Amino acid sequence: MNPALHLRQLGQALWLDNITRGLLTSGTLKKYIDDYEIAGLTSNPSIFEAAIHGADFYDEAIRSRTTAGVKGEQLFLELALEDLQNAADLFLPMHQSSQGMDGWVSMEVSPLLVHDAEGTLREARALHERLQRPNAFIKIPGTAEGVKAIEEAIFAGIPVNVTLLFSREQYLAAEEAYLRGVQRRVDAGLDPKVASVASLFVSRWDTAVKDKVPAELKNKLGIAVARHTYAAYRELLASPKWRKLAEAGALPQRLLWASTGTKDPAASDVLYVESLTAPHTINTVPEKTLLAFADHGVVNGSMPPEGGDAERVLKQFGEAGIDVGALAAQLQTEGAEAFSKSWKQLLDVIAEKGKA
């Protein structure tokens, strides 16, 4: 059996961590949906920067909009919104047939707002209104200020993809914000069915410690953190607090594995897909990883609901001198800074293409 379809049977959705105009116009995304049951996609400033810089798909659109006086961030938003609306339309039949569980696309608020809760909420509202698609998530970072915006966005009925989560504790903070927003909707007599996912970044852990731990611990930290977080997720789904909201009609905030492309050339190119199989979760994979997994990936069952050996492995990293809590905060800060840098580079690329 196609391993991608095997994952689907297991209860895990595969999303594509990429979007380009070429993927849409060439029919490649439609092929991935048909052949591998890709059930959604994500975007971020780095993805768009690479897409616009590395190809000519957007040149004519940039040229015409620049001539019309559209520039900078507004020009980028028009390009991105058009791509994501077209992708959302492609996924809409799946979204409808799955009663809103699958078929999502995601667009991120400006990473320059990472420490501005009010600005983040304001932009989340604006993007949600401009997208005008029932299957579009707005990505909000799970930082301290972002968590405030997440609760308010959920209360406002805006579907949210919480991004830049690196630890069990950061995930739980985002989950609590989601639950507060849903509970406020219940208390106000509003429909509690507002979708959300929580995106835990995995491979960046192993990149961060690759030269700081013994060989036997290489490429094990990201998986251990993910499994530790998965145990918390399963505990929440079994809790009376969640069951009460579910009975009122609320959707679970599904756990999503992000940054699952293998960075270490000495490791398996499908390491994080094979290691993180689990029902009620999503794995969003780069295109290269998707094709590799479809070619030679193996599904060996689901990870244990209690996290397996996660706590033991995390203890080993502590003994090796890795402060996992401090590193989680560092990775979140660095991730936000990297997206901000990509955002600025993206606007520079668009400006240069506009001039040309």
C-alpha positions as CSV (number, residue, x, y, z in Angstrom):
1,M,0.0,0.0,0.0
2,N,1.1,3.6,-0.7
3,P,2.6,4.6,2.7
4,A,0.9,8.0,2.4
5,L,-2.5,6.3,2.2
6,H,-1.5,4.0,5.0
7,L,-1.0,7.1,7.2
8,R,-4.5,8.2,6.3
9,Q,-6.0,4.9,7.4
10,L,-4.1,5.3,10.7
11,G,-5.9,8.6,11.3
12,Q,-3.1,11.0,10.5
13,A,-3.4,13.7,7.9
14,L,-0.6,14.7,5.6
15,W,-0.3,18.4,4.7
16,L,2.1,20.0,2.2
17,D,4.5,22.6,3.7
18,N,4.7,24.6,0.5
19,I,2.8,26.7,-1.9
20,T,3.8,28.2,-5.2
21,R,1.8,29.5,-8.1
22,G,3.5,26.8,-10.2
23,L,2.2,24.0,-7.9
24,L,-1.3,25.3,-8.6
25,T,-1.1,26.1,-12.3
26,S,0.8,22.9,-13.3
27,G,-1.8,20.6,-11.6
28,T,0.9,19.3,-9.2
29,L,-1.0,20.1,-6.1
30,K,-4.1,18.4,-7.5
31,K,-2.0,15.3,-8.3
32,Y,-0.7,15.3,-4.7
33,I,-4.3,15.4,-3.4
34,D,-5.4,12.6,-5.7
35,D,-2.3,10.3,-5.3
36,Y,-1.3,10.9,-1.7
37,E,-4.5,12.3,-0.1
38,I,-2.7,15.5,0.9
39,A,-5.3,17.1,3.1
40,G,-4.1,20.7,3.4
41,L,-1.2,23.0,3.1
42,T,0.7,25.6,5.0
43,S,2.6,28.8,4.0
44,N,4.9,31.2,5.7
45,P,7.2,34.1,4.7
46,S,10.1,31.8,4.0
47,I,8.0,29.7,1.6
48,F,6.7,32.7,-0.3
49,E,10.2,34.3,-0.4
50,A,11.6,31.2,-2.0
51,A,8.7,30.9,-4.4
52,I,8.8,34.5,-5.6
53,H,12.6,34.7,-5.7
54,G,13.3,31.4,-7.3
55,A,10.9,31.4,-10.3
56,D,9.1,33.7,-12.7
57,F,5.5,32.6,-11.9
58,Y,4.8,35.9,-10.2
59,D,6.7,38.3,-12.5
60,E,3.7,39.3,-14.6
61,A,1.5,39.8,-11.6
62,I,4.2,41.9,-9.9
63,R,4.7,43.9,-13.0
64,S,1.0,44.7,-13.5
65,R,0.3,45.6,-9.9
66,T,3.4,47.7,-9.6
67,T,2.3,49.6,-12.7
68,A,-1.1,50.1,-11.0
69,G,0.7,51.6,-8.0
70,V,0.4,48.7,-5.7
71,K,3.7,48.2,-3.7
72,G,5.3,46.5,-0.7
73,E,3.3,44.5,1.8
74,Q,0.0,45.2,0.0
75,L,1.4,43.8,-3.3
76,F,2.6,40.7,-1.5
77,L,-0.8,40.2,0.2
78,E,-2.6,40.3,-3.1
79,L,-0.3,37.7,-4.5
80,A,-0.5,35.4,-1.5
81,L,-4.2,35.8,-1.1
82,E,-4.8,34.8,-4.7
83,D,-2.7,31.7,-4.3
84,L,-4.3,30.7,-1.1
85,Q,-7.8,31.3,-2.3
86,N,-7.1,29.1,-5.4
87,A,-5.6,26.4,-3.1
88,A,-8.6,26.6,-0.7
89,D,-11.0,26.2,-3.6
90,L,-9.1,23.0,-4.7
91,F,-9.4,21.6,-1.2
92,L,-13.0,22.7,-0.6
93,P,-14.7,19.4,-1.7
94,M,-12.5,17.5,0.9
95,H,-13.2,20.1,3.5
96,Q,-17.0,19.7,3.0
97,S,-16.9,15.9,2.8
98,S,-14.9,15.7,6.1
99,Q,-17.3,18.1,7.9
100,G,-14.5,20.6,8.3
101,M,-11.7,18.4,9.6
102,D,-9.6,18.4,6.4
103,G,-8.9,20.5,3.4
104,W,-7.3,23.5,5.1
105,V,-4.9,26.2,3.9
106,S,-2.9,28.5,6.1
107,M,-1.8,32.1,5.9
108,E,0.4,33.8,8.4
109,V,0.0,37.3,10.0
110,S,3.0,39.5,9.6
111,P,5.9,38.2,11.7
112,L,6.8,41.8,12.5
113,L,3.7,41.7,14.9
114,V,5.1,38.8,17.0
115,H,5.1,40.9,20.2
116,D,2.0,42.9,19.4
117,A,-1.2,41.1,20.5
118,E,-3.6,43.9,19.3
119,G,-1.9,44.2,16.0
120,T,-1.9,40.5,15.5
121,L,-5.6,40.2,16.2
122,R,-6.3,43.2,13.9
123,E,-4.4,41.6,11.0
124,A,-5.9,38.2,11.7
125,R,-9.4,39.7,11.3
126,A,-8.4,41.5,8.1
127,L,-6.8,38.4,6.5
128,H,-9.8,36.3,7.5
129,E,-12.2,38.8,5.9
130,R,-10.1,39.1,2.7
131,L,-9.6,35.4,2.2
132,Q,-13.3,34.7,2.4
133,R,-12.9,31.0,2.5
134,P,-14.4,28.6,5.1
135,N,-11.3,26.4,5.0
136,A,-8.6,29.0,5.6
137,F,-6.5,29.1,8.8
138,I,-4.8,32.3,10.0
139,K,-1.4,31.5,11.5
140,I,-0.6,33.2,14.8
141,P,2.6,32.5,16.7
142,G,2.4,30.8,20.1
143,T,4.4,33.5,21.8
144,A,3.3,35.2,25.0
145,E,1.6,38.0,23.0
146,G,0.4,35.6,20.4
147,V,-1.4,33.5,22.9
148,K,-3.5,36.6,23.9
149,A,-4.5,37.1,20.2
150,I,-5.3,33.4,19.8
151,E,-8.0,33.4,22.5
152,E,-9.5,36.6,21.0
153,A,-9.4,35.3,17.5
154,I,-11.1,32.0,18.4
155,F,-13.8,33.9,20.3
156,A,-14.3,36.0,17.2
157,G,-14.8,32.8,15.1
158,I,-11.5,33.0,13.2
159,P,-9.9,29.6,12.6
160,V,-6.3,29.6,13.9
161,N,-3.2,27.7,13.1
162,V,-0.9,28.3,16.1
163,T,2.7,28.4,14.8
164,L,6.2,28.5,16.4
165,L,5.5,26.0,19.2
166,F,8.6,24.1,20.4
167,S,7.6,22.4,23.6
168,R,4.9,20.7,25.6
169,E,4.6,23.8,27.8
170,Q,4.3,26.2,24.8
171,Y,1.7,23.8,23.3
172,L,-0.3,23.7,26.5
173,A,-0.4,27.5,26.7
174,A,-1.8,27.7,23.2
175,E,-4.3,24.9,23.9
176,E,-5.5,26.7,27.0
177,A,-6.0,29.9,24.9
178,Y,-8.0,27.9,22.4
179,L,-10.2,26.4,25.1
180,R,-10.8,29.8,26.7
181,G,-11.9,31.2,23.4
182,V,-14.3,28.3,22.8
183,Q,-15.7,28.4,26.3
184,R,-16.4,32.1,25.9
185,R,-18.3,31.3,22.7
186,V,-20.4,28.7,24.6
187,D,-21.1,31.1,27.4
188,A,-22.1,33.8,24.9
189,G,-24.5,31.4,23.1
190,L,-22.3,31.3,19.9
191,D,-21.4,28.2,17.8
192,P,-18.4,26.6,19.5
193,K,-17.3,25.0,16.2
194,V,-14.1,27.0,15.4
195,A,-11.3,25.0,14.0
196,S,-7.7,25.2,15.2
197,V,-4.4,23.3,15.0
198,A,-1.3,23.7,17.1
199,S,2.0,23.4,15.2
200,L,4.9,21.9,17.0
201,F,8.3,22.4,15.3
202,V,10.4,19.3,15.4
203,S,13.6,19.1,13.4
204,R,15.0,22.4,14.6
205,W,15.6,20.8,18.0
206,D,18.1,18.4,16.5
207,T,19.8,21.0,14.4
208,A,20.3,23.2,17.6
209,V,22.1,20.4,19.6
210,K,23.8,18.4,16.8
211,D,27.3,19.4,18.0
212,K,26.5,19.4,21.7
213,V,25.5,15.8,22.4
214,P,27.0,12.3,22.1
215,A,26.4,10.4,18.9
216,E,23.8,8.1,20.5
217,L,21.6,11.1,21.1
218,K,21.8,12.6,17.6
219,N,18.4,13.3,16.0
220,K,16.5,12.1,19.0
221,L,15.6,15.4,20.8
222,G,12.9,16.6,18.4
223,I,11.1,13.3,18.4
224,A,11.3,13.1,22.2
225,V,9.8,16.6,22.6
226,A,7.0,15.7,20.1
227,R,6.1,12.5,21.9
228,H,6.1,14.3,25.3
229,T,3.7,16.8,23.8
230,Y,1.6,14.1,22.2
231,A,1.1,12.6,25.6
232,A,-0.3,15.9,26.9
233,Y,-2.5,16.2,23.8
234,R,-4.0,12.7,24.4
235,E,-4.5,13.5,28.1
236,L,-6.4,16.6,27.1
237,L,-8.7,14.7,24.7
238,A,-9.6,12.4,27.5
239,S,-10.2,15.1,30.1
240,P,-13.7,16.0,31.4
241,K,-13.0,19.6,30.5
242,W,-12.6,18.8,26.9
243,R,-15.5,16.2,26.8
244,K,-17.9,18.9,28.0
245,L,-16.9,21.3,25.2
246,A,-17.0,18.4,22.7
247,E,-20.5,17.6,23.7
248,A,-21.4,21.3,23.1
249,G,-20.1,20.9,19.5
250,A,-16.5,22.1,19.8
251,L,-13.7,20.7,17.5
252,P,-10.4,19.5,19.0
253,Q,-7.4,21.6,18.4
254,R,-5.4,19.0,16.5
255,L,-1.7,18.7,17.1
256,L,0.4,19.3,14.0
257,W,4.0,18.3,13.4
258,A,5.9,21.1,11.6
259,S,9.5,21.3,10.4
260,T,9.6,17.6,9.6
261,G,12.1,17.7,6.8
262,T,15.3,15.9,7.7
263,K,18.2,18.4,8.1
264,D,21.0,15.9,8.8
265,P,22.2,14.3,5.6
266,A,23.4,11.2,7.5
267,A,19.9,10.5,8.8
268,S,16.9,9.0,7.1
269,D,15.1,11.4,4.8
270,V,11.8,10.3,6.2
271,L,12.9,10.2,9.9
272,Y,10.3,12.5,11.3
273,V,7.4,11.1,9.3
274,E,8.0,7.5,10.3
275,S,8.7,8.4,13.9
276,L,5.6,10.6,14.5
277,T,2.8,8.5,13.1
278,A,-0.2,9.0,15.4
279,P,-4.0,9.3,15.0
280,H,-5.8,12.6,15.4
281,T,-2.6,14.5,14.3
282,I,-1.3,16.2,11.2
283,N,2.2,16.1,9.7
284,T,3.0,19.0,7.3
285,V,5.9,17.9,5.1
286,P,8.1,19.7,2.5
287,E,7.6,18.5,-1.0
288,K,10.9,16.6,-1.1
289,T,9.9,14.7,2.1
290,L,6.5,13.9,0.8
291,L,7.9,12.3,-2.4
292,A,10.5,10.4,-0.4
293,F,8.0,9.0,2.0
294,A,5.6,8.0,-0.8
295,D,8.6,6.2,-2.5
296,H,10.1,4.3,0.5
297,G,8.5,5.3,3.7
298,V,7.3,2.7,6.2
299,V,4.4,2.9,8.6
300,N,5.1,0.9,11.8
301,G,2.0,1.7,13.8
302,S,1.2,4.6,16.1
303,M,3.4,6.2,18.8
304,P,2.2,5.3,22.4
305,P,-0.5,7.6,23.7
306,E,1.6,8.1,26.9
307,G,4.6,9.3,24.9
308,G,6.7,6.1,25.1
309,D,10.3,6.7,26.1
310,A,10.0,10.5,25.8
311,E,10.7,11.3,29.4
312,R,13.6,9.0,29.6
313,V,15.2,10.5,26.5
314,L,14.6,14.0,27.7
315,K,16.3,13.1,31.0
316,Q,19.3,11.9,29.0
317,F,19.6,15.2,27.2
318,G,19.4,17.0,30.6
319,E,22.3,14.8,31.8
320,A,24.2,15.7,28.6
321,G,23.9,19.4,29.6
322,I,20.9,20.4,27.5
323,D,18.4,22.7,29.2
324,V,15.3,21.8,27.2
325,G,13.1,24.5,28.7
326,A,15.7,27.3,28.0
327,L,16.3,25.9,24.5
328,A,12.6,25.9,23.7
329,A,12.4,29.6,24.5
330,Q,15.5,30.2,22.4
331,L,14.1,28.3,19.4
332,Q,10.9,30.2,19.5
333,T,12.7,33.5,19.6
334,E,15.0,32.5,16.8
335,G,12.1,31.2,14.7
336,A,10.3,34.5,15.1
337,E,13.4,36.4,14.1
338,A,14.0,34.1,11.0
339,F,10.4,34.7,9.8
340,S,10.9,38.4,10.3
341,K,14.1,38.3,8.2
342,S,12.3,36.3,5.5
343,W,9.5,38.8,5.5
344,K,11.8,41.7,4.9
345,Q,13.7,39.7,2.2
346,L,10.4,38.9,0.6
347,L,9.4,42.5,0.3
348,D,12.9,43.4,-1.0
349,V,12.5,40.7,-3.7
350,I,9.1,42.0,-4.7
351,A,10.4,45.6,-4.9
352,E,13.4,44.5,-7.1
353,K,11.1,42.6,-9.4
354,G,8.8,45.6,-9.5
355,K,11.6,47.9,-10.6
356,A,12.8,45.4,-13.2
